[in-house]
């Protein structure tokens, strides 16, 4: 996730040094590590062609008080034209010793640039709506209406409730929750104290069509947000040793899909103002587009059925033009699945299949 919030080098500081003639007329190649080159690391690694990376902070297994204490000063120092991104990966189980989806990075908190915010009130916001009781029989009885932070069970000091983050909604907030209990944080939507917030909430249970397990770098939802094509491969159970030309073609198909979804969002008359504001940031826009891909793939899987526990959610809702049921979305997923030979794992609208067969 951290890499997704960094600009990729444009290559301007990767120029190979020119070979210079030595005293005996031979050419000295200074591109190798000779130990004779004076390197100013701070200057050489600053790419003048790129804007500065957003301010970020990462907290590993924090207590709730430490998390809030770290968030408040960052909000104070962030620019007035930005958005606060909070990404949290944590379990919703009361037994905090249980790792959520084998996320070896533990609980993490990422921030990107945000509008300048006043000091968060220390008074508890008592009017936050309480989460509805989950009557889903498939839900774990160990899940409460919170996330369990910290490396060990230390009681309430490790329980992060939705209302704990409400004070930060006085300014634009983009909240990404990757947890088996992410839906508990839906109550933040509509309970903001100033600016409306945008939420991306992970699905409760990961799906895999083979015996593969989640990557050691994080859960399935985070994998889709950070490396969508690799996450698709893992979901279907495709080998990572696929032919380079096939992989390159799949990358092109995915890139085309993301570009079209971006155009649809930016030109939609039904786009919520919250998303319109977030789309101005290239890093956050990329997360939204990858979320659309993740949701579409999981929704169109044959094994998903009507179960919502396998589908991620967003609040407020994105336009129907980028929903999994839209023809535009299904065409892109169909093209990718067809190219990789995994069409049998997905179900599409009859009109999509007919239009493809008539090509």
Secondary structure by P-SEA (a helix, b strand, c coil): cccccccccccccccccccccccccccccccccccccccccccccccccccccccccccccccaaaaaaaaaaaaaaccccbbbbbbbbbbcccccccccccccccbbbbbccccccccccccccccccccccccccccccccccccccccccccccccccccccccccccbbbbbbbccccccccccccccccbbbbbbbbccbbbbcccccccccccaaaaaaccaaaaaaaaacccccccaaaaaaaaaaaaaaaaaaaaaaaacccccaaaaaaaccaaaaaaaaaaaaaaaaaaaccccccccccbbbbccccccccccccaaaaaaaaaaaaaacccccccccaaaaaaaaac
